[in-house]
Amino acid sequence: MKSINLLNTKKLIISFNIFIVALAIMALLLNFDVFYVSHASSGMIPVITYETYSSLETSFLYILIALIGISSYVYLMKRLKKWESLRILLISLLSLVPIIFLLLLIINPHFLIILPVGNSPTRIIEIFPGFIFIIILFIAFFANTLLIIQQERYLSKYIITLSLFIGALLISHAIHESGHALFTIVSGGQVVEFYPFPIFIDGILRTGYVSYQNVPSILIPLVTLGGEILQWIIILIILFILLRLRTPKILTIFLTFLLTISWLDFPLYTINNALGLPHWFIIGCAHGDIINFTIQTGFPLWAMLLLASLQLLIGIIILYFKALKNYVSARIPIKEKNAPLIS
């Protein structure tokens, strides 16, 4: 009876994926309007431009079809036992893509337009029924992915892990903004505005925001780099806790997430901004603290890029040796582990 129910659920999942793909292809063929937007400029001309984009001109449905194809293949990989951990990870990550797309709509829909006629930032002025239809398809895909996770019997673990990651992400941003505020006070200035969590400012989503006044000009670079300085301090504290103290598993997972995000903060801020990209690829300043610090101090950007690359490389090396240690430990038989040493 149990195997029959699993087979029926499997058929339901695959059938529902095929149904969503069929609707997505139909939407592409009909090529209906999705939204009406404004662009900040057109080419080099700083004039706001307005444009309507259709289902063929946005990436929604192409991405959705690709996601369904990947998720169906990964789901059917169940018989490959040695890839089980990777399969579970891929399913979990695929379920997050619809959420990321919805966030992109809020943050900057420019990234979802295939060939925009204007420049970013792009704002949605009006949405059409086709837009609602596409959102429903993404929600259906998300629900179907959750059904897969439920069938794999790790839904509660998935929810807890996702909650810990989101919590670590928010706290990491709060630490960064707190660094600016802390060094403003240390420098003798006053904090005017302090938003440690994501906030909309002038219609643009910011991961955090701090404004200050009365900071001596010679100490302004210290305040500018304050977010990164506090992140580095937090990294050292977390490393000490993880390496020297015994912590509950759930706290260890949370601290590992926080360590990873904090570790990536400086490298991504530096490298992405140097390339003209936002801090976290799709969100954050494209001309932020690191660029401002180099302008304020005359410190060469290439040196900051070198430091950022070094920090990124150290993180990759630590992850490699950690993974190698776990692999070797898992390969050693229990009897060999417990065998007496021969002197």
Secondary structure, DSSP 8 states (H G I E B T S, - for coil): -HHHHHHHHHHHHHHHHHHHHHHHHHHHHHT-EEEEEEEEEBTTB---EEEEEEGGGBSHHHHHHHHHHHHHHHHHGGG-GGGHHHHHHHHHHHHHHHHHHHHHHHH-GGGGBSS-SSEEEEEEEEE-HHHHHHHHHHHHHHHHHHHHHHHTT-HHHHHHHHHHHHHHHHHHHHHHHHHHHHHHHHTT-EEEEEE-S-EEETTEEES-EEEEE---GGGHHHHHTHHHHHHHHHHHHHHHHHHHS---HHHHHHHHHHHHHHHHHHHHHHHHHHTT--TTSSSS-SS-HHHHHHHHH---HHHHHHHHHHHHHHHHHHHHHHHHHHHHHHHS-HHHHHS----
